[in-house]
Amino acid sequence: MTTHKRKAPLDLQEHLGRLEERGLLTRIQVPIDKDSELHPLARWQFQGGLPESQRRGFLFTDVKGAKGEKYDIPVAVGVLAASPEIYAIGLGVPESEIGDVWVNAMENPIDPVMVEDAPCQEVVITGDDLKLEGRGLGSLPVPVSTPGFDSAPYFTATLCVTRDPENGIRNMGTYRAALKAEDRLGVRMASRLSGAGGYQHWLKYQKRGEPMPCAIVIGCAPAVLFTGPQKLPIDQDELGVAGGLIGEAVRIVKCKTIDLEVPADAEIVIEGLIDTELLEPEGPFGESHGHVALEDFNMSMRVTAITRKRKPVLVSIVSQVTPSESSVLKRVAYEPLFFNHLKKVLNIKGIKRVVMHEPLTNIRKVIFLEFDRSAPQSEIWRGLQGAAMLQAQCGKIVIAVSDDIDARNADAVFWSLAYRANMIDDVHVTPYRSGGHGPKSANKNAEGTLLIDATLKAPMPPLALPAEPYMVRAREIWENLQLPPLSPQPPWHGYSLGDWSDVWSNFADKAVSGDWRFNGENTFSRRKGGMKPETPARNIEKKA
């Protein structure tokens, strides 16, 4: 078995210390409103034209709420993957070794070890205490990610732990979770394509007529959290892969109120039961495909316990329109995995690099392959087909270029297309691929690979960036803090593209004013059964 000596941090706070030592953590020590200022401020380093080398993690130490709430828990944003360098520090390796560490960890997992006492259970809140205002979920400084469009504060940097009721295999997925009440969350576990691991478990619990236990981990060793967004086999225990990434076993502990295990060194854990009978409207919320996800019926989780360290840090990620922390999280792992598949699994001759286009297109849709100029044409076409077929959600457009083209420079790729591609002989359209990750405003049939007209054909949800007033306010704060000069490139704020309603505007207004509980009361009264998660709310409610 191949293993590496541990170099990765064992918890989030050790990782923050390493970032600070490297000058990659900025402490924000002025009061910041989590509901309207925090994410827009962090967003500016992605929308402000800064190169990746200038991006930093932010630690907000004086967090307040829209209603004047004061929180003694700091909020960390950008500390997982604001840049590939930060991501690599979370694994304890140079950037150039990220791909090798991932491949080794998947081939040589290390099983977790059970412990009795855990830092994540130094404080335990259960029972009636969870229902008291500001004592349950309201005690946590959960930010509003896309002010002006989001209907509630959302947990974003999650590890949602579930277990297959038939074979006992754990799954850890990164799924968003919306605050609905002091003891209730709306949870979105993707059901598209083959469905996320957590969704597959939910279906099995539904057949048994039982609620599904779920533990949502907020803040842990980066190597553990990194397994959530990665596309691992559904029957592979992510905790074993996380151990392989770290180089030693992950310590785990039994939850207090449900039969699951969680990383013992986590910052915060939310335990609960997910209803398998009734679904609840969830959203709108800025989604990682770059538009606002509108209301869908999704899972409703009753919280049974909140456990945490005495002095935890709440971690959140910048997602929505790319580039973002979410897209970096995926890109730095996906690119070497795609390259490994093409070079070592398919044995493509001449392949030199895989680049997933990030700005606005969100890495999944557009893939560039760099080839040695001596590569035979047959190998180039095998590479194009292999990249398009590896994952159903990736590779709608795949373009091969010679190695003199820097595929991270879109202008260079267009230059190559203009002068090096014969559109009669060098273009192939493959029909019948999945529509993949994207807004649901229009009914979609199967798509093709490569060619697409990208103009707006019908009204779409808003662009998933904070609305203009919040970005303007955040820029004022940014400049008052004398952070690096910004060079905004449009679009730098969200705006309507036609598919939006006054109801959702009202939800968003309540979210930034701290009245998200009213939104939760609204959606709780609209719960319905008899459908699967991600059913658009308006499709059902129009018929009623």
C-alpha positions as CSV (number, residue, x, y, z in Angstrom):
1,M,0.0,0.0,0.0
2,T,1.3,3.5,-0.9
3,T,0.8,6.1,1.8
4,H,2.4,9.5,2.4
5,K,3.6,10.9,5.7
6,R,1.0,13.3,7.2
7,K,1.5,16.9,6.1
8,A,-2.1,18.0,6.0
9,P,-3.7,19.9,8.8
10,L,-6.0,17.8,11.1
11,D,-8.6,20.5,11.7
12,L,-9.8,23.8,10.3
13,Q,-8.1,26.0,12.9
14,E,-4.7,24.4,12.3
15,H,-5.3,25.1,8.6
16,L,-6.1,28.8,9.4
17,G,-2.8,29.0,11.3
18,R,-0.9,27.7,8.3
19,L,-2.6,30.2,6.0
20,E,-1.8,33.1,8.4
21,E,1.9,32.0,8.5
22,R,2.0,32.1,4.7
23,G,0.3,35.6,4.6
24,L,-2.8,34.1,3.0
25,L,-5.3,35.0,5.7
26,T,-6.8,38.5,6.2
27,R,-8.5,39.2,9.5
28,I,-11.5,41.5,9.2
29,Q,-11.9,43.0,12.6
30,V,-14.5,45.7,12.0
31,P,-18.2,44.9,12.4
32,I,-19.6,43.1,9.3
33,D,-23.2,42.3,8.7
34,K,-23.5,38.6,7.8
35,D,-26.8,39.1,6.0
36,S,-25.8,41.9,3.6
37,E,-22.1,42.6,3.7
38,L,-20.0,39.5,4.4
39,H,-20.3,37.5,1.2
40,P,-20.3,40.6,-1.1
41,L,-17.1,41.7,0.5
42,A,-15.5,38.2,0.0
43,R,-16.9,38.1,-3.5
44,W,-15.0,41.2,-4.6
45,Q,-11.7,39.2,-4.8
46,F,-13.3,37.1,-7.5
47,Q,-15.2,39.8,-9.3
48,G,-12.6,42.5,-8.8
49,G,-10.2,41.4,-11.5
50,L,-7.6,40.2,-8.9
51,P,-5.2,37.5,-10.1
52,E,-5.4,34.2,-8.2
53,S,-2.1,35.0,-6.5
54,Q,-3.6,37.9,-4.7
55,R,-6.7,36.1,-3.4
56,R,-6.8,35.5,0.4
57,G,-8.8,33.7,3.0
58,F,-10.9,36.0,5.2
59,L,-11.6,35.6,8.9
60,F,-14.4,37.8,10.1
61,T,-14.0,38.2,13.9
62,D,-16.7,40.8,14.6
63,V,-19.9,39.4,12.9
64,K,-23.3,40.9,13.4
65,G,-26.8,40.2,12.1
66,A,-29.3,42.4,10.3
67,K,-31.2,42.9,13.5
68,G,-28.2,43.8,15.5
69,E,-27.3,40.3,16.7
70,K,-23.8,39.8,17.9
71,Y,-22.0,36.5,17.4
72,D,-19.0,35.2,19.3
73,I,-18.2,32.7,16.5
74,P,-15.9,34.0,13.7
75,V,-16.7,33.3,10.1
76,A,-14.1,32.1,7.6
77,V,-14.6,32.5,3.9
78,G,-12.2,31.8,1.1
79,V,-10.0,29.7,3.4
80,L,-10.6,26.4,1.5
81,A,-10.0,27.3,-2.1
82,A,-9.9,31.0,-2.9
83,S,-6.9,29.9,-4.9
84,P,-5.1,26.7,-5.9
85,E,-2.3,27.6,-3.4
86,I,-4.8,27.7,-0.5
87,Y,-6.3,24.4,-1.6
88,A,-2.9,22.8,-1.7
89,I,-2.0,24.1,1.8
90,G,-5.2,22.3,3.0
91,L,-3.6,19.0,1.7
92,G,-0.1,19.9,2.9
93,V,1.4,19.4,-0.6
94,P,2.7,21.6,-3.4
95,E,0.1,22.6,-6.1
96,S,1.9,20.3,-8.6
97,E,1.2,17.2,-6.4
98,I,-2.6,17.7,-5.9
99,G,-3.5,15.2,-8.6
100,D,-1.1,12.6,-7.4
101,V,-2.3,12.8,-3.8
102,W,-5.9,12.4,-5.0
103,V,-5.2,9.4,-7.1
104,N,-3.2,7.8,-4.3
105,A,-5.9,8.4,-1.7
106,M,-8.6,6.8,-3.8
107,E,-6.4,3.8,-4.5
108,N,-5.2,3.5,-0.9
109,P,-7.8,4.7,1.5
110,I,-7.2,4.7,5.3
111,D,-10.1,3.7,7.5
112,P,-11.2,6.1,10.2
113,V,-10.7,5.4,13.9
114,M,-13.4,5.8,16.6
115,V,-12.8,8.0,19.7
116,E,-14.9,8.6,22.8
117,D,-14.3,12.3,23.6
118,A,-14.3,14.8,20.7
119,P,-13.7,18.5,20.4
120,C,-16.8,18.8,18.2
121,Q,-18.9,17.9,21.3
122,E,-17.5,20.3,23.9
123,V,-20.9,22.1,23.7
124,V,-24.1,20.2,23.1
125,I,-27.5,21.8,22.5
126,T,-30.6,19.5,22.4
127,G,-34.2,19.4,23.3
128,D,-36.3,22.5,24.0
129,D,-33.2,24.7,23.9
130,L,-33.0,24.2,20.2
131,K,-36.4,26.0,19.7
132,L,-35.6,29.1,21.7
133,E,-34.9,32.1,19.4
134,G,-31.2,32.7,19.0
135,R,-30.4,29.5,20.8
136,G,-30.8,26.9,18.0
137,L,-29.7,27.6,14.4
138,G,-30.1,31.3,15.0
139,S,-27.1,31.2,17.4
140,L,-24.8,30.5,14.4
141,P,-23.6,33.3,12.2
142,V,-24.7,31.8,8.9
143,P,-24.3,34.3,6.1
144,V,-26.7,35.2,3.3
145,S,-24.6,34.2,0.2
146,T,-26.4,36.2,-2.5
147,P,-28.0,39.2,-0.9
148,G,-30.9,40.5,-3.0
149,F,-31.9,37.1,-4.2
150,D,-31.4,34.4,-1.5
151,S,-34.4,33.6,0.6
152,A,-32.5,32.7,3.8
153,P,-29.0,32.3,5.2
154,Y,-27.5,29.0,3.9
155,F,-24.8,26.7,5.1
156,T,-22.6,26.2,2.0
157,A,-19.3,24.5,3.1
158,T,-21.1,21.4,4.4
159,L,-20.3,17.7,4.8
160,C,-23.7,16.1,5.0
161,V,-23.1,12.6,6.4
162,T,-25.7,9.9,5.7
163,R,-25.6,6.1,5.8
164,D,-27.1,3.5,3.4
165,P,-29.7,1.7,5.5
166,E,-29.0,-1.6,3.6
167,N,-25.2,-1.9,3.5
168,G,-24.1,0.6,6.1
169,I,-21.8,2.6,3.7
170,R,-21.4,6.2,4.6
171,N,-21.7,9.1,2.2
172,M,-20.4,12.6,2.7
173,G,-21.8,15.2,0.3
174,T,-21.5,19.0,0.0
175,Y,-25.2,20.0,-0.1
176,R,-26.6,23.4,0.7
177,A,-28.8,23.8,3.8
178,A,-31.1,26.7,4.4
179,L,-32.2,28.1,7.8
180,K,-36.0,27.6,8.1
181,A,-36.5,27.8,11.9
182,E,-34.4,27.5,15.0
183,D,-34.6,23.7,14.7
184,R,-35.3,23.1,10.9
185,L,-33.3,23.2,7.8
186,G,-34.1,22.9,4.1
187,V,-31.6,20.6,2.5
188,R,-30.9,20.1,-1.2
189,M,-29.4,16.8,-2.2
190,A,-29.2,16.6,-6.0
191,S,-31.6,14.1,-7.7
192,R,-30.5,14.8,-11.3
193,L,-28.7,12.2,-13.3
194,S,-28.1,9.2,-11.1
195,G,-28.6,11.3,-8.0
196,A,-26.2,12.3,-5.2
197,G,-25.3,9.6,-2.6
198,G,-27.4,11.3,0.0
199,Y,-30.4,11.3,-2.3
200,Q,-30.0,7.6,-3.0
201,H,-30.0,6.9,0.8
202,W,-33.1,9.1,1.1
203,L,-34.9,6.9,-1.4
204,K,-34.1,3.8,0.6
205,Y,-35.3,5.3,3.8
206,Q,-38.5,6.5,2.0
207,K,-39.2,2.9,1.0
208,R,-38.8,1.8,4.6
209,G,-41.2,4.6,5.8
210,E,-38.5,6.0,8.1
211,P,-36.9,9.5,8.4
212,M,-33.3,9.6,7.3
213,P,-30.6,10.5,9.9
214,C,-28.3,13.2,8.7
215,A,-25.3,15.0,10.3
216,I,-24.2,18.2,8.8
217,V,-20.5,19.0,9.5
218,I,-19.5,22.7,9.3
219,G,-15.8,23.1,9.4
220,C,-13.2,20.3,9.6
221,A,-9.8,19.3,8.2
222,P,-9.8,20.6,4.5
223,A,-8.8,17.1,3.3
224,V,-12.0,15.8,4.8
225,L,-14.2,18.5,3.4
226,F,-12.6,18.3,0.0
227,T,-14.1,14.8,-0.5
228,G,-17.6,16.2,-0.4
229,P,-17.6,18.0,-3.8
230,Q,-15.4,15.3,-5.4
231,K,-17.2,12.7,-7.6
232,L,-16.2,9.5,-5.9
233,P,-17.8,6.1,-6.5
234,I,-21.1,6.0,-4.6
235,D,-20.0,2.9,-2.6
236,Q,-16.6,4.3,-1.6
237,D,-16.4,5.7,2.0
238,E,-15.2,9.3,1.7
239,L,-13.7,9.2,5.2
240,G,-11.3,6.5,4.0
241,V,-10.3,8.6,1.1
242,A,-9.9,11.6,3.4
243,G,-7.5,9.5,5.5
244,G,-5.6,8.7,2.4
245,L,-5.4,12.4,1.6
246,I,-4.1,13.3,5.1
247,G,-1.8,10.3,5.4
248,E,-3.4,9.0,8.6
249,A,-6.8,7.9,9.9
250,V,-9.5,10.5,10.5
251,R,-10.7,10.5,14.1
252,I,-14.5,10.0,14.3
253,V,-17.1,10.1,17.1
254,K,-20.7,8.9,17.4
255,C,-23.3,11.6,17.2
256,K,-25.3,12.4,20.3
257,T,-28.8,11.9,19.0
258,I,-28.6,9.9,15.8
259,D,-26.8,6.8,14.7
260,L,-24.0,8.3,12.6
261,E,-20.3,9.1,13.0
262,V,-18.7,12.5,12.3
263,P,-15.1,13.8,12.3
264,A,-14.2,14.3,15.9
265,D,-12.2,17.4,15.3
266,A,-15.0,19.3,13.4
267,E,-16.0,22.8,14.4
268,I,-19.8,22.4,14.4
269,V,-22.1,19.5,13.8
270,I,-25.9,19.7,13.2
271,E,-27.6,16.4,13.9
272,G,-31.2,15.7,12.7
273,L,-33.8,13.7,10.9
274,I,-34.8,14.3,7.3
275,D,-38.5,13.8,6.5
276,T,-39.0,11.2,3.7
277,E,-42.7,11.9,3.3
278,L,-43.1,15.7,3.0
279,L,-41.0,18.0,1.0
280,E,-40.8,21.8,1.6
281,P,-40.1,24.6,-0.9
282,E,-36.5,25.7,-0.8
283,G,-34.9,28.6,-2.5
284,P,-34.4,30.9,-4.3
285,F,-30.7,30.6,-3.8
286,G,-27.6,31.6,-5.9
287,E,-26.5,28.3,-7.4
288,S,-23.0,27.1,-8.5
289,H,-24.1,27.0,-12.2
290,G,-24.1,30.8,-12.1
291,H,-27.8,31.6,-12.0
292,V,-30.3,31.8,-9.1
293,A,-31.9,28.5,-8.4
294,L,-35.6,29.1,-8.0
295,E,-37.9,27.4,-5.5
296,D,-37.9,23.7,-5.6
297,F,-39.5,21.2,-3.3
298,N,-36.6,19.8,-1.3
299,M,-35.9,17.9,1.9
300,S,-36.9,19.2,5.3
301,M,-34.6,18.4,8.2
302,R,-35.6,18.6,11.9
303,V,-32.6,19.4,14.0
304,T,-32.1,17.1,17.0
305,A,-28.8,18.5,18.3
306,I,-26.2,21.2,17.6
307,T,-22.7,20.2,18.9
308,R,-19.6,22.3,18.6
309,K,-16.2,23.2,20.0
310,R,-16.2,25.8,22.8
311,K,-14.5,28.3,20.4
312,P,-15.5,27.2,16.9
313,V,-15.0,28.9,13.5
314,L,-17.9,28.7,11.1
315,V,-16.7,28.2,7.5
316,S,-18.6,29.3,4.4
317,I,-17.6,29.2,0.7
318,V,-18.2,31.7,-2.1
319,S,-20.1,29.9,-4.8
320,Q,-22.5,31.0,-7.5
321,V,-21.1,32.8,-10.6
322,T,-17.5,31.6,-11.4
323,P,-14.7,32.1,-10.8
324,S,-15.5,31.3,-7.2
325,E,-14.2,29.3,-4.3
326,S,-16.6,26.6,-5.3
327,S,-15.2,26.4,-8.8
328,V,-11.6,26.4,-7.6
329,L,-12.5,23.5,-5.2
330,K,-13.6,21.4,-8.1
331,R,-11.2,22.6,-10.8
332,V,-8.0,21.9,-9.0
333,A,-9.1,18.3,-8.3
334,Y,-11.1,17.7,-11.5
335,E,-8.3,18.8,-14.0
336,P,-5.7,16.3,-12.8
337,L,-8.3,13.5,-12.5
338,F,-9.4,14.1,-16.1
339,F,-5.8,14.3,-17.2
340,N,-5.0,11.0,-15.4
341,H,-8.0,9.4,-17.0
342,L,-6.9,10.4,-20.5
343,K,-3.2,9.7,-20.1
344,K,-3.1,6.6,-17.9
345,V,-6.5,5.0,-18.3
346,L,-7.2,5.7,-22.0
347,N,-3.5,6.0,-22.9
348,I,-4.0,9.0,-25.1
349,K,-0.7,9.8,-26.8
350,G,0.4,13.4,-26.8
351,I,-2.0,14.8,-24.2
352,K,-0.2,17.4,-22.1
353,R,-2.8,19.3,-20.1
354,V,-6.5,19.5,-19.3
355,V,-8.0,22.9,-18.7
356,M,-11.6,23.4,-17.5
357,H,-12.8,26.9,-18.4
358,E,-13.9,28.7,-15.2
359,P,-15.1,32.3,-15.7
360,L,-19.0,32.3,-15.9
361,T,-19.1,28.8,-17.5
362,N,-18.3,27.0,-14.2
363,I,-15.7,24.4,-15.4
364,R,-18.2,21.7,-16.3
365,K,-19.4,22.9,-19.6
366,V,-16.2,23.8,-21.5
367,I,-13.0,21.8,-21.5
368,F,-9.8,22.5,-23.4
369,L,-7.2,19.8,-24.1
370,E,-3.6,20.7,-24.9
371,F,-1.8,18.3,-27.1
372,D,1.8,17.9,-28.2
373,R,2.1,19.1,-31.8
374,S,3.3,15.6,-32.9
375,A,0.1,13.9,-31.6
376,P,-1.7,11.9,-34.3
377,Q,-5.1,13.1,-35.3
378,S,-6.6,9.8,-34.2
379,E,-5.3,10.4,-30.6
380,I,-6.7,13.9,-30.6
381,W,-10.1,12.6,-31.4
382,R,-9.9,9.9,-28.8
383,G,-9.0,12.5,-26.3
384,L,-11.9,14.7,-27.2
385,Q,-14.3,11.8,-26.9
386,G,-12.8,10.6,-23.7
387,A,-13.1,14.0,-22.0
388,A,-16.7,14.4,-23.1
389,M,-17.7,11.0,-21.8
390,L,-16.0,10.7,-18.5
391,Q,-18.8,12.5,-16.5
392,A,-22.3,13.2,-17.7
393,Q,-22.2,16.7,-16.3
394,C,-18.8,17.7,-17.9
395,G,-17.8,18.4,-21.4
396,K,-20.6,20.0,-23.3
397,I,-17.9,21.8,-25.4
398,V,-14.5,20.2,-25.7
399,I,-11.8,21.8,-27.7
400,A,-8.3,20.5,-28.5
401,V,-5.5,23.0,-29.0
402,S,-1.8,22.6,-29.7
403,D,0.6,23.1,-26.8
404,D,1.6,26.6,-27.9
405,I,-1.8,27.8,-27.0
406,D,-2.4,28.7,-23.3
407,A,-5.8,27.3,-22.8
408,R,-6.4,29.5,-19.7
409,N,-6.4,32.4,-22.2
410,A,-9.8,32.4,-23.9
411,D,-8.6,34.9,-26.5
412,A,-5.8,32.5,-27.5
413,V,-8.3,29.6,-27.8
414,F,-10.5,31.8,-30.1
415,W,-7.5,32.6,-32.1
416,S,-6.8,28.9,-32.5
417,L,-10.4,28.3,-33.5
418,A,-10.3,31.1,-36.1
419,Y,-7.2,30.0,-37.8
420,R,-6.6,26.3,-37.1
421,A,-10.0,24.7,-37.4
422,N,-11.7,23.8,-40.6
423,M,-15.4,24.0,-39.7
424,I,-16.2,21.4,-42.4
425,D,-13.7,18.7,-41.4
426,D,-12.8,19.5,-37.8
427,V,-16.1,19.8,-36.1
428,H,-18.2,16.9,-34.8
429,V,-21.5,17.2,-32.9
430,T,-22.5,14.2,-30.8
431,P,-26.2,14.1,-29.9
432,Y,-28.0,13.0,-26.7
433,R,-26.0,14.1,-23.7
434,S,-27.5,15.2,-20.4
435,G,-28.3,18.9,-20.0
436,G,-26.3,18.7,-16.8
437,H,-26.1,21.4,-14.1
438,G,-28.0,24.5,-15.0
439,P,-31.1,26.6,-14.4
440,K,-34.5,24.9,-14.9
441,S,-36.4,27.8,-16.4
442,A,-37.0,26.1,-19.7
443,N,-37.9,22.4,-20.4
444,K,-34.8,20.7,-21.7
445,N,-34.4,17.7,-23.9
446,A,-31.1,15.9,-24.4
447,E,-28.3,18.1,-25.6
448,G,-25.4,17.7,-27.9
449,T,-21.7,18.0,-27.4
450,L,-19.5,20.9,-28.8
451,L,-21.7,23.4,-30.7
452,I,-24.1,25.8,-28.9
453,D,-25.8,29.2,-29.4
454,A,-25.2,30.9,-26.0
455,T,-27.7,33.8,-26.4
456,L,-30.6,34.3,-24.1
457,K,-33.6,32.5,-25.6
458,A,-36.1,32.8,-22.8
459,P,-36.4,34.5,-19.4
460,M,-33.9,33.0,-17.0
461,P,-33.3,33.4,-13.2
462,P,-31.2,36.3,-12.0
463,L,-27.5,36.2,-12.2
464,A,-26.4,34.7,-8.9
465,L,-24.3,37.6,-7.6
466,P,-25.3,39.9,-4.7
467,A,-27.6,42.7,-6.0
468,E,-26.0,46.0,-6.9
469,P,-26.6,48.0,-3.7
470,Y,-24.9,45.3,-1.6
471,M,-21.9,45.0,-3.8
472,V,-21.6,48.8,-3.9
473,R,-21.8,48.9,-0.1
474,A,-19.3,46.0,0.2
475,R,-16.9,47.9,-2.2
476,E,-17.0,50.9,0.1
477,I,-16.0,48.7,3.0
478,W,-13.3,47.0,0.9
479,E,-11.8,50.4,0.1
480,N,-12.1,51.7,3.6
481,L,-10.1,48.6,4.8
482,Q,-7.4,49.5,2.2
483,L,-7.6,46.0,0.6
484,P,-6.0,45.5,-2.8
485,P,-7.3,47.9,-5.6
486,L,-10.3,46.5,-7.5
487,S,-10.6,46.3,-11.3
488,P,-14.2,45.2,-11.7
489,Q,-15.2,43.4,-14.9
490,P,-18.9,43.1,-15.7
491,P,-21.0,41.4,-14.6
492,W,-20.1,42.3,-11.0
493,H,-23.6,42.3,-9.5
494,G,-26.8,40.3,-9.9
495,Y,-29.7,41.5,-11.9
496,S,-33.0,40.1,-13.2
497,L,-33.1,38.2,-16.5
498,G,-36.9,38.0,-16.6
499,D,-37.7,34.8,-14.6
500,W,-38.3,36.3,-11.1
501,S,-41.3,37.2,-9.0
502,D,-42.2,39.8,-6.3
503,V,-42.6,36.8,-3.9
504,W,-39.0,35.9,-4.2
505,S,-37.9,39.6,-4.0
506,N,-39.9,39.7,-0.7
507,F,-38.1,36.6,0.4
508,A,-34.7,38.2,-0.4
509,D,-35.6,41.4,1.4
510,K,-36.6,39.5,4.5
511,A,-33.3,37.5,4.3
512,V,-31.1,40.6,4.4
513,S,-33.2,42.2,7.1
514,G,-32.8,39.1,9.3
515,D,-36.4,38.0,8.9
516,W,-35.6,34.6,7.4
517,R,-37.8,32.9,9.9
518,F,-40.9,34.4,8.2
519,N,-39.8,32.8,5.0
520,G,-39.4,29.5,6.8
521,E,-43.0,29.9,8.1
522,N,-44.2,30.6,4.6
523,T,-42.6,27.5,3.1
524,F,-43.5,25.3,6.0
525,S,-47.2,26.0,5.4
526,R,-46.7,25.0,1.8
527,R,-45.2,21.5,2.4
528,K,-46.5,18.7,0.1
529,G,-45.9,15.0,-0.4
530,G,-45.9,12.7,-3.4
531,M,-43.0,14.1,-5.4
532,K,-39.2,13.8,-5.5
533,P,-36.8,16.5,-4.4
534,E,-36.0,19.4,-6.8
535,T,-39.6,19.5,-8.2
536,P,-40.1,23.2,-9.1
537,A,-42.5,24.7,-6.6
538,R,-44.4,26.6,-9.2
539,N,-45.1,23.5,-11.3
540,I,-47.0,22.0,-8.4
541,E,-48.6,25.2,-7.0
542,K,-49.9,26.3,-10.4
543,K,-52.0,23.2,-10.6
544,A,-53.4,23.6,-7.1
